[in-house]
Amino acid sequence: MQELWKLVTSPRHLIFFEAAARHGSFTRAAGELNVQQPAVSAAIRQMEASLGVQLFQRAHRQVTLTPAGERLFADVSQALERVLTSARAVHQRGQKDHVTLSVSTAFAYYWMVPRLQVLHGVHPDIDLRLQTSDREPDIDAEGISLGVRRGYGQWTDCHAELIAREVIFPIASPVVMSQAKGLWQVSDLFQERLIHLEEPVRERPNWGDWFAHHGVRDRAPKAGLRLNDYALVLQAAMAGEGFAFGWQHVTKGLISQGLLQGRTDWGWETGAGFYLVWSRRTPLIPQAERVRDWVLAQAREGG
């Protein structure tokens, strides 16, 4: 570390360098770091003097990295990102006052929210922060306690416990289901209006995959209502807009309430599942452990 101190003169200078390289501007870097532009310029000059190389090519209102600067930036940016991730996790652990759970909007609405009263009854002292996301959670990068991911339970960055196996079948409102005549085989569903889920980030099966699993590969599902969030898909299905994908673990409650009906006899178990995940690198605080154990107990009870 003594050699590193001599070469970069100050850890603060590395932060100045990373910001300047990322923005391509000493001025914008100064703005981000809430310092004056001359302070950034002076830090970069000191680093260049210590290292004995030029890190930036200066131009009017713009700077660009030299090959030496690009080499240093590649490592410095990754190292600082790891430090930031660790600092976020340590900060969260130090707060010891809340638990974050990152889930999809549909999982939040139709799996978690109906159970929150039970959770609060069992653990009234826990401050749960339910966060919805349009992508699978990155536990360490986002500094969250727990999350739900779809996959096969094998991730290098986190522990994982199965909440529900992925089982998919067609669902519709009771009215739409009763009006659908002649649904004797899977291919008959082509004559019905279909609601399509087109999420921009998450990888999810679609109607084409479902039909292919049932051996129908000679035609594509016809165009229909297309939505980018599964919670919206369920709302549209309950409103009578057509047939939608029914993920069993999310729609079970809606079916039991009579808001939807499902063709469970046409279910497809994909082999994937939905998993509760938490970091391998950062131990859970006691409150998060209690939420984790509660969620997994709810899943085992048939949730």
Contacts in CASP RR format, 6 or more apart in sequence:
PFRMAT RR
TARGET T0000
AUTHOR 0000-0000-0000
METHOD contacts of the structure
MODEL  1
MQELWKLVTSPRHLIFFEAAARHGSFTRAAGELNVQQPAVSAAIRQMEAS
LGVQLFQRAHRQVTLTPAGERLFADVSQALERVLTSARAVHQRGQKDHVT
LSVSTAFAYYWMVPRLQVLHGVHPDIDLRLQTSDREPDIDAEGISLGVRR
GYGQWTDCHAELIAREVIFPIASPVVMSQAKGLWQVSDLFQERLIHLEEP
VRERPNWGDWFAHHGVRDRAPKAGLRLNDYALVLQAAMAGEGFAFGWQHV
TKGLISQGLLQGRTDWGWETGAGFYLVWSRRTPLIPQAERVRDWVLAQAR
EGG
6 50 0 8 1.000
7 50 0 8 1.000
7 51 0 8 1.000
8 14 0 8 1.000
8 47 0 8 1.000
8 50 0 8 1.000
8 51 0 8 1.000
9 46 0 8 1.000
9 47 0 8 1.000
9 50 0 8 1.000
10 43 0 8 1.000
10 46 0 8 1.000
12 43 0 8 1.000
13 43 0 8 1.000
13 44 0 8 1.000
13 46 0 8 1.000
13 47 0 8 1.000
14 76 0 8 1.000
14 80 0 8 1.000
15 33 0 8 1.000
15 80 0 8 1.000
16 29 0 8 1.000
16 33 0 8 1.000
16 35 0 8 1.000
16 39 0 8 1.000
16 40 0 8 1.000
16 43 0 8 1.000
16 44 0 8 1.000
17 43 0 8 1.000
17 44 0 8 1.000
17 47 0 8 1.000
17 55 0 8 1.000
17 72 0 8 1.000
17 73 0 8 1.000
17 76 0 8 1.000
18 73 0 8 1.000
18 76 0 8 1.000
18 77 0 8 1.000
18 80 0 8 1.000
19 28 0 8 1.000
19 29 0 8 1.000
19 32 0 8 1.000
19 33 0 8 1.000
19 40 0 8 1.000
20 26 0 8 1.000
20 29 0 8 1.000
20 40 0 8 1.000
20 44 0 8 1.000
20 56 0 8 1.000
20 63 0 8 1.000
21 55 0 8 1.000
21 56 0 8 1.000
21 65 0 8 1.000
21 69 0 8 1.000
21 73 0 8 1.000
21 76 0 8 1.000
21 77 0 8 1.000
22 29 0 8 1.000
22 73 0 8 1.000
22 77 0 8 1.000
23 29 0 8 1.000
23 32 0 8 1.000
24 62 0 8 1.000
24 63 0 8 1.000
24 64 0 8 1.000
25 61 0 8 1.000
25 62 0 8 1.000
25 63 0 8 1.000
26 37 0 8 1.000
26 40 0 8 1.000
26 41 0 8 1.000
26 44 0 8 1.000
26 63 0 8 1.000
27 37 0 8 1.000
27 61 0 8 1.000
29 40 0 8 1.000
30 36 0 8 1.000
30 37 0 8 1.000
30 39 0 8 1.000
30 40 0 8 1.000
33 40 0 8 1.000
44 55 0 8 1.000
44 56 0 8 1.000
47 55 0 8 1.000
48 54 0 8 1.000
48 55 0 8 1.000
48 56 0 8 1.000
51 68 0 8 1.000
51 72 0 8 1.000
53 66 0 8 1.000
53 68 0 8 1.000
53 69 0 8 1.000
54 66 0 8 1.000
54 68 0 8 1.000
55 65 0 8 1.000
55 66 0 8 1.000
55 68 0 8 1.000
55 69 0 8 1.000
55 72 0 8 1.000
56 63 0 8 1.000
56 64 0 8 1.000
56 65 0 8 1.000
56 66 0 8 1.000
56 69 0 8 1.000
57 63 0 8 1.000
57 64 0 8 1.000
57 65 0 8 1.000
57 66 0 8 1.000
65 73 0 8 1.000
85 140 0 8 1.000
85 141 0 8 1.000
85 143 0 8 1.000
86 281 0 8 1.000
88 143 0 8 1.000
89 140 0 8 1.000
89 143 0 8 1.000
89 279 0 8 1.000
89 281 0 8 1.000
89 282 0 8 1.000
90 282 0 8 1.000
92 100 0 8 1.000
92 143 0 8 1.000
92 145 0 8 1.000
92 285 0 8 1.000
93 282 0 8 1.000
93 283 0 8 1.000
93 285 0 8 1.000
94 285 0 8 1.000
96 285 0 8 1.000
96 287 0 8 1.000
97 127 0 8 1.000
98 127 0 8 1.000
98 128 0 8 1.000
98 129 0 8 1.000
98 287 0 8 1.000
99 126 0 8 1.000
99 127 0 8 1.000
99 128 0 8 1.000
99 129 0 8 1.000
99 145 0 8 1.000
99 146 0 8 1.000
99 285 0 8 1.000
99 287 0 8 1.000
99 288 0 8 1.000
99 291 0 8 1.000
100 129 0 8 1.000
100 131 0 8 1.000
100 143 0 8 1.000
100 144 0 8 1.000
100 145 0 8 1.000
100 146 0 8 1.000
101 112 0 8 1.000
101 128 0 8 1.000
101 129 0 8 1.000
101 130 0 8 1.000
101 131 0 8 1.000
101 144 0 8 1.000
101 145 0 8 1.000
101 146 0 8 1.000
101 147 0 8 1.000
101 148 0 8 1.000
101 291 0 8 1.000
101 295 0 8 1.000
102 131 0 8 1.000
102 132 0 8 1.000
102 133 0 8 1.000
102 137 0 8 1.000
102 142 0 8 1.000
102 144 0 8 1.000
102 146 0 8 1.000
102 147 0 8 1.000
102 148 0 8 1.000
103 111 0 8 1.000
103 112 0 8 1.000
103 130 0 8 1.000
103 131 0 8 1.000
103 132 0 8 1.000
103 133 0 8 1.000
103 147 0 8 1.000
103 148 0 8 1.000
104 132 0 8 1.000
104 133 0 8 1.000
104 134 0 8 1.000
104 148 0 8 1.000
104 202 0 8 1.000
104 230 0 8 1.000
104 231 0 8 1.000
105 132 0 8 1.000
105 134 0 8 1.000
105 229 0 8 1.000
105 230 0 8 1.000
105 231 0 8 1.000
106 229 0 8 1.000
106 230 0 8 1.000
106 231 0 8 1.000
106 233 0 8 1.000
106 234 0 8 1.000
106 247 0 8 1.000
106 250 0 8 1.000
107 148 0 8 1.000
107 250 0 8 1.000
107 274 0 8 1.000
108 130 0 8 1.000
108 132 0 8 1.000
109 231 0 8 1.000
110 231 0 8 1.000
110 234 0 8 1.000
110 250 0 8 1.000
110 251 0 8 1.000
110 253 0 8 1.000
110 254 0 8 1.000
111 249 0 8 1.000
111 250 0 8 1.000
111 303 0 8 1.000
112 130 0 8 1.000
113 130 0 8 1.000
114 253 0 8 1.000
115 298 0 8 1.000
116 128 0 8 1.000
118 298 0 8 1.000
119 126 0 8 1.000
119 128 0 8 1.000
119 291 0 8 1.000
119 294 0 8 1.000
120 126 0 8 1.000
122 294 0 8 1.000
123 287 0 8 1.000
123 290 0 8 1.000
123 291 0 8 1.000
123 294 0 8 1.000
125 287 0 8 1.000
126 287 0 8 1.000
126 290 0 8 1.000
126 291 0 8 1.000
127 287 0 8 1.000
128 291 0 8 1.000
131 144 0 8 1.000
134 199 0 8 1.000
134 200 0 8 1.000
134 201 0 8 1.000
134 202 0 8 1.000
134 228 0 8 1.000
134 229 0 8 1.000
135 201 0 8 1.000
135 202 0 8 1.000
136 149 0 8 1.000
136 150 0 8 1.000
136 201 0 8 1.000
136 202 0 8 1.000
137 144 0 8 1.000
137 147 0 8 1.000
137 148 0 8 1.000
137 149 0 8 1.000
137 277 0 8 1.000
138 157 0 8 1.000
139 147 0 8 1.000
139 157 0 8 1.000
139 158 0 8 1.000
139 277 0 8 1.000
139 278 0 8 1.000
139 279 0 8 1.000
140 157 0 8 1.000
140 279 0 8 1.000
140 281 0 8 1.000
140 282 0 8 1.000
145 278 0 8 1.000
145 284 0 8 1.000
145 285 0 8 1.000
145 288 0 8 1.000
145 291 0 8 1.000
146 276 0 8 1.000
146 277 0 8 1.000
146 278 0 8 1.000
146 284 0 8 1.000
146 288 0 8 1.000
146 291 0 8 1.000
146 292 0 8 1.000
146 295 0 8 1.000
147 276 0 8 1.000
147 277 0 8 1.000
147 278 0 8 1.000
148 163 0 8 1.000
148 274 0 8 1.000
148 275 0 8 1.000
148 276 0 8 1.000
148 277 0 8 1.000
149 155 0 8 1.000
149 160 0 8 1.000
149 274 0 8 1.000
149 275 0 8 1.000
149 277 0 8 1.000
150 166 0 8 1.000
150 202 0 8 1.000
150 203 0 8 1.000
150 204 0 8 1.000
150 272 0 8 1.000
150 273 0 8 1.000
150 274 0 8 1.000
150 275 0 8 1.000
151 272 0 8 1.000
151 273 0 8 1.000
151 274 0 8 1.000
151 275 0 8 1.000
152 271 0 8 1.000
152 272 0 8 1.000
152 273 0 8 1.000
153 160 0 8 1.000
153 162 0 8 1.000
153 273 0 8 1.000
153 275 0 8 1.000
154 160 0 8 1.000
155 277 0 8 1.000
156 280 0 8 1.000
157 279 0 8 1.000
157 280 0 8 1.000
157 281 0 8 1.000
158 277 0 8 1.000
158 278 0 8 1.000
158 279 0 8 1.000
158 280 0 8 1.000
159 277 0 8 1.000
159 278 0 8 1.000
159 279 0 8 1.000
159 280 0 8 1.000
160 275 0 8 1.000
160 276 0 8 1.000
160 277 0 8 1.000
161 275 0 8 1.000
161 276 0 8 1.000
161 292 0 8 1.000
161 296 0 8 1.000
162 273 0 8 1.000
162 274 0 8 1.000
162 275 0 8 1.000
162 299 0 8 1.000
163 249 0 8 1.000
163 273 0 8 1.000
163 274 0 8 1.000
163 275 0 8 1.000
163 276 0 8 1.000
163 295 0 8 1.000
163 296 0 8 1.000
163 299 0 8 1.000
164 248 0 8 1.000
164 249 0 8 1.000
164 273 0 8 1.000
164 274 0 8 1.000
164 299 0 8 1.000
164 303 0 8 1.000
165 269 0 8 1.000
165 271 0 8 1.000
165 272 0 8 1.000
165 273 0 8 1.000
166 247 0 8 1.000
166 269 0 8 1.000
166 270 0 8 1.000
166 271 0 8 1.000
166 272 0 8 1.000
166 273 0 8 1.000
166 274 0 8 1.000
167 247 0 8 1.000
167 248 0 8 1.000
167 249 0 8 1.000
167 267 0 8 1.000
167 268 0 8 1.000
167 269 0 8 1.000
167 270 0 8 1.000
168 205 0 8 1.000
168 210 0 8 1.000
168 245 0 8 1.000
168 246 0 8 1.000
168 247 0 8 1.000
168 248 0 8 1.000
168 267 0 8 1.000
168 268 0 8 1.000
168 270 0 8 1.000
169 246 0 8 1.000
169 248 0 8 1.000
169 262 0 8 1.000
169 263 0 8 1.000
169 264 0 8 1.000
169 265 0 8 1.000
169 266 0 8 1.000
169 267 0 8 1.000
169 268 0 8 1.000
170 189 0 8 1.000
170 243 0 8 1.000
170 244 0 8 1.000
170 245 0 8 1.000
170 246 0 8 1.000
170 262 0 8 1.000
170 263 0 8 1.000
170 266 0 8 1.000
171 237 0 8 1.000
171 243 0 8 1.000
171 244 0 8 1.000
171 245 0 8 1.000
171 246 0 8 1.000
171 251 0 8 1.000
171 255 0 8 1.000
171 260 0 8 1.000
171 261 0 8 1.000
171 262 0 8 1.000
171 263 0 8 1.000
172 180 0 8 1.000
172 192 0 8 1.000
172 237 0 8 1.000
172 240 0 8 1.000
172 242 0 8 1.000
172 243 0 8 1.000
172 244 0 8 1.000
172 260 0 8 1.000
172 261 0 8 1.000
172 262 0 8 1.000
173 237 0 8 1.000
173 238 0 8 1.000
173 239 0 8 1.000
173 240 0 8 1.000
173 242 0 8 1.000
173 259 0 8 1.000
173 260 0 8 1.000
173 261 0 8 1.000
174 258 0 8 1.000
174 260 0 8 1.000
174 261 0 8 1.000
175 240 0 8 1.000
176 192 0 8 1.000
176 237 0 8 1.000
176 240 0 8 1.000
176 242 0 8 1.000
176 243 0 8 1.000
177 261 0 8 1.000
177 262 0 8 1.000
180 192 0 8 1.000
180 243 0 8 1.000
182 188 0 8 1.000
183 189 0 8 1.000
183 192 0 8 1.000
183 263 0 8 1.000
186 211 0 8 1.000
186 214 0 8 1.000
186 215 0 8 1.000
186 216 0 8 1.000
186 266 0 8 1.000
187 211 0 8 1.000
187 216 0 8 1.000
189 211 0 8 1.000
189 243 0 8 1.000
190 219 0 8 1.000
190 221 0 8 1.000
190 222 0 8 1.000
192 242 0 8 1.000
192 243 0 8 1.000
193 224 0 8 1.000
193 225 0 8 1.000
193 241 0 8 1.000
193 242 0 8 1.000
193 243 0 8 1.000
194 207 0 8 1.000
194 221 0 8 1.000
194 222 0 8 1.000
194 224 0 8 1.000
194 225 0 8 1.000
194 242 0 8 1.000
194 243 0 8 1.000
194 244 0 8 1.000
195 224 0 8 1.000
195 225 0 8 1.000
195 226 0 8 1.000
195 227 0 8 1.000
195 233 0 8 1.000
195 236 0 8 1.000
195 237 0 8 1.000
195 241 0 8 1.000
195 242 0 8 1.000
195 243 0 8 1.000
195 244 0 8 1.000
195 245 0 8 1.000
196 206 0 8 1.000
196 207 0 8 1.000
196 221 0 8 1.000
196 224 0 8 1.000
196 225 0 8 1.000
196 226 0 8 1.000
196 227 0 8 1.000
197 204 0 8 1.000
197 206 0 8 1.000
197 227 0 8 1.000
197 228 0 8 1.000
197 229 0 8 1.000
197 230 0 8 1.000
197 233 0 8 1.000
197 244 0 8 1.000
197 245 0 8 1.000
198 206 0 8 1.000
198 226 0 8 1.000
198 227 0 8 1.000
198 228 0 8 1.000
199 228 0 8 1.000
199 229 0 8 1.000
199 230 0 8 1.000
200 228 0 8 1.000
205 245 0 8 1.000
205 268 0 8 1.000
205 270 0 8 1.000
206 245 0 8 1.000
207 221 0 8 1.000
207 245 0 8 1.000
208 220 0 8 1.000
208 221 0 8 1.000
210 245 0 8 1.000
210 268 0 8 1.000
211 217 0 8 1.000
211 221 0 8 1.000
213 268 0 8 1.000
213 270 0 8 1.000
214 266 0 8 1.000
214 268 0 8 1.000
225 236 0 8 1.000
225 241 0 8 1.000
225 242 0 8 1.000
227 233 0 8 1.000
227 236 0 8 1.000
230 247 0 8 1.000
230 250 0 8 1.000
233 244 0 8 1.000
233 245 0 8 1.000
234 244 0 8 1.000
234 250 0 8 1.000
234 251 0 8 1.000
234 254 0 8 1.000
234 260 0 8 1.000
236 242 0 8 1.000
236 244 0 8 1.000
237 243 0 8 1.000
237 244 0 8 1.000
237 260 0 8 1.000
238 254 0 8 1.000
238 259 0 8 1.000
238 260 0 8 1.000
246 262 0 8 1.000
248 264 0 8 1.000
249 274 0 8 1.000
249 303 0 8 1.000
251 260 0 8 1.000
251 262 0 8 1.000
252 303 0 8 1.000
254 260 0 8 1.000
255 261 0 8 1.000
255 262 0 8 1.000
276 292 0 8 1.000
276 295 0 8 1.000
276 296 0 8 1.000
276 299 0 8 1.000
278 284 0 8 1.000
278 288 0 8 1.000
278 292 0 8 1.000
284 292 0 8 1.000
END
